[in-house]
Amino acid sequence: MELLQCDLRCGLFVRTVDHPFLLIIARLPVSILLLLPNGNIISDRMPKWTVIDPPVDPTVTFQRKTTVKVYRGRLRGMFGEVLGSVQSQVYVRANPHSTPALVQYVDVLEWYYFVVDAECLKKWEKKEMLPSSPLE
């Protein structure tokens, strides 16, 4: 897991010639892992990028830094902080204490960052964070 250790550049949104919105999720010794709005991860050898402000889709009701929980789909049960949104897809930095219902279908990098459709999310309320309350 040492390869997943991020420096200050992880979590930044960047733009390249081929992709208008990418999220840096990890730096490896010879390349960088970038998260696309469709959830795919690409690896590139130090591409030429421009750092951009986090994208905000006006159709998405979740603002940046809002804590959200996934209520439907493969990542149901995961929660974390909204980083940005593009085309109804929401970039989320996963909370280290969240656990999806279908653990076997979660990619190792999705434990850190993931992209999910805005319709699958709900705002995570403070009262739900209490240890005595159930997850669902």
Protein Blocks (a to p, Z undefined) as FASTA:
>chain_A
ZZmpccfkgopacddfklmbdcdfbdcfkbccdddfkopacddehiadddddddddfkbm
bdghiacddfedjkgoiacddfbdcehiacddddfkbccfblmlpcfklmmbccddfklp
ccddfklmpmkbcfZZ
